[in-house]
Amino acid sequence: MKQNVNKKINELNIQNYQPNIIAVSKTFPLENIKPLIEYGHLHYGENKVQEALEKWSRIKKLKPEIQLHLIGKLQTNKVKIAVSLFDFIHSVDSVKLAKKIASEQIKQKKKLKLFLQVNIGKESQKNGILIEDVNKLLDECSSLNLNVLGLMCLPPIDLPARNYFSQIKDKNFELKLKFLSIGMSNDYMDAIEFKSNFLRIGTKIFGKRN
Ligand SMILES: *Cc1c(COP(=O)(O)O)cnc(C)c1O
């Protein structure tokens, strides 16, 4: 059964284009997530380091093929745990954070896959760097030998996502980055049109969060 599922996943990956679905399991206990793990789904997203640590450390040891994605704000004092637990970080948004990740990766002999988070709608309450500052941060990351896959953003909730997806896709292309982390429960169909590689879906998979 499990082998079949893995085979299916591999077959899907070699088709022309398939976005990966990150099941965003934040706030849900492991028992709600288990059926999906048993089914063979590999990508999971959490937004808090401490919550992820409590929930995922044990199961990650049992199933090292599981890929954990940090999709929320990362404080520099949590980088050590984040580097040891996660496989991807989607929220790199400062030189200070990039430097801390780089030094932790050397200590732990690990290399995570990273996305730079862009505050695409220039919203004061959102994390991320402005799109005009992306080139500079990417240069810093390259000189720190970080593995940056691409850009990530969360468009403003109340506006059509497509304009923002279009902007971030253009920027990704300009920078010759190959992957995009865009699309959530309410805009994933648009994100697929813009060739998202990582859809971060919570509500549509697990239901409403409290
Ligand atoms: C919670 C969250 C998601 C998932 O949101 P849904 O609307 O529940 O699909 C995606 N990305 C980030 C950064 C999140 O914090």
The ligand as a Gaussian input file, in Angstrom:
#p B3LYP/6-31G(d) Opt

LIG

0 1
 C       -1.764000      29.317000       7.816000
 C       -0.945000      29.558000       6.623000
 C       -1.262000      28.970000       5.398000
 C       -2.495000      28.114000       5.185000
 O       -3.636000      28.911000       5.152000
 P       -5.086000      28.328000       4.743000
 O       -5.841000      29.522000       4.349000
 O       -5.637000      27.659000       5.951000
 O       -4.878000      27.374000       3.626000
 C       -0.424000      29.204000       4.325000
 N        0.678000      29.972000       4.437000
 C        1.023000      30.553000       5.598000
 C        2.256000      31.389000       5.659000
 C        0.231000      30.367000       6.730000
 O        0.579000      30.969000       7.886000

